[in-house]
Amino acid sequence: MRIDCVWEHNGKDTLLYANNFPGAFTRGASKEEAILKMPEEIRRFRLWEGETPFDDYEIEIVQEKKSDLQIKDADSDVLFSTEDSPLTAPEYECLKLLAMKSASDFHTLYSSFPDKHKSAFTCRKTFYGFVPRTAEEMYQHTKNVNEYYFSEIGVRSDNEGTIFSCRARGFEALEANEDYLSLETVTGSYGEQWSVRKVVRRFIWHDRIHAKAMYRMGVLTFGAEIIPDIFGFAR
């Protein structure tokens, strides 16, 4: 299986995204390190989707984005060249279902924590402030990009309720636009370019970043017998 990858870097740290598996990614101090991690990321991603992993993987870099952002902290603004084209209705439904599954699974993982304010993680600060440490902090941070992401493509939304419910309302608001499948790429906050495809990919990617952290923290704090491996990070 060929994995088309987008390479975003600042000359040092790397974010590598699987173009044909929206939301799948690896990080590394170098491109080579991130590439080595990609087959395992795709294997786990396929399991999470409910699909059978492939036997062999061929990694191909199809796009490069040089950045001044703090890549090591998962600061990203890349628009994939494939995200600049209109969607078909079947493509959109598949992407939406995956984004909603991600939200549902994230909420289930969060709900499994016996104490949502307890964490064995130590405090760490990045470019945007202190990294969320507890399940509650991680959940609120991940949920509360909903309004921001949808607003970047001109869709009114909110962060009320669960991560699943507010994301569902956002998609409903998007679909109220009769041209939602062919909305043009727009320049949003901080000069970043956004499209419908990018919004969906960013939701899944952002969920995955914080689900990994939440799962690791949960196992460290409460034990693997308490915290379910919903996303397949340990499989």
TAPECOR-V903540 format. One record per backbone hydrogen bond with DSSP energy under -1.0 kcal/mol. NH is the residue of the N-H (numbers start at 1). CO is the residue of the C=O. E is the energy in kcal/mol with one decimal. If there is no record, write none. Layout:
# TAPECOR-V903540
<<NH,CO,E> <NH,CO,E>>
This chain:
# TAPECOR-V903540
<<3,58,-3.4> <5,60,-3.5> <6,17,-2.1> <7,63,-3.1> <8,15,-2.9> <9,65,-2.4> <10,13,-1.3> <14,28,-3.1> <15,8,-2.9> <16,26,-2.8> <17,6,-2.5> <18,24,-2.2> <19,4,-3.5> <21,18,-1.4> <24,21,-2.5> <26,16,-2.2> <28,14,-1.7> <34,30,-1.9> <35,31,-2.5> <36,32,-2.0> <37,33,-1.1> <41,37,-1.8> <42,38,-2.6> <43,39,-2.2> <44,40,-2.3> <45,41,-2.3> <46,42,-2.6> <47,43,-1.9> <48,44,-2.4> <49,45,-2.2> <51,46,-3.1> <58,1,-2.9> <60,3,-2.6> <62,5,-2.6> <63,5,-1.1> <65,7,-3.1> <67,9,-2.9> <71,69,-1.8> <73,70,-1.5> <74,71,-2.2> <75,70,-1.6> <83,80,-1.6> <87,181,-3.1> <92,88,-2.5> <93,89,-2.4> <94,90,-2.1> <95,91,-2.4> <96,92,-3.1> <97,93,-2.5> <98,94,-1.9> <99,95,-2.3> <100,96,-2.5> <101,97,-2.4> <102,98,-2.2> <103,99,-1.9> <104,100,-2.5> <105,101,-2.9> <106,102,-2.3> <107,103,-2.2> <108,104,-2.1> <109,105,-2.5> <110,106,-2.5> <111,107,-2.5> <113,110,-1.5> <118,115,-1.1> <126,129,-3.1> <129,126,-1.4> <131,124,-3.4> <136,116,-2.6> <138,134,-2.6> <139,135,-2.6> <140,136,-2.6> <141,137,-2.3> <142,138,-2.3> <143,139,-2.9> <144,140,-2.2> <146,143,-1.7> <149,145,-3.0> <150,146,-2.2> <151,147,-2.3> <152,148,-1.3> <153,150,-1.4> <154,151,-1.8> <155,150,-2.2> <166,162,-2.4> <167,163,-1.1> <168,164,-2.3> <169,165,-2.1> <170,166,-1.7> <171,167,-2.1> <172,168,-2.1> <173,169,-2.3> <174,170,-2.2> <175,171,-2.6> <177,174,-1.7> <180,177,-2.0> <182,179,-1.8> <186,194,-2.6> <188,192,-3.7> <191,188,-1.3> <192,189,-2.0> <194,186,-3.0> <199,195,-2.4> <200,196,-2.1> <201,197,-2.4> <202,198,-3.0> <203,199,-2.0> <204,200,-1.9> <205,201,-2.6> <206,202,-3.0> <207,203,-2.6> <208,204,-2.3> <209,205,-2.3> <210,206,-1.9> <211,207,-2.6> <212,208,-2.1> <213,209,-1.6> <214,210,-2.6> <215,211,-2.8> <216,212,-2.4> <217,213,-2.6> <218,214,-2.7> <219,215,-2.5> <220,216,-2.2> <221,217,-2.4> <222,218,-3.3> <226,223,-1.5> <227,223,-1.6> <230,228,-1.5>>
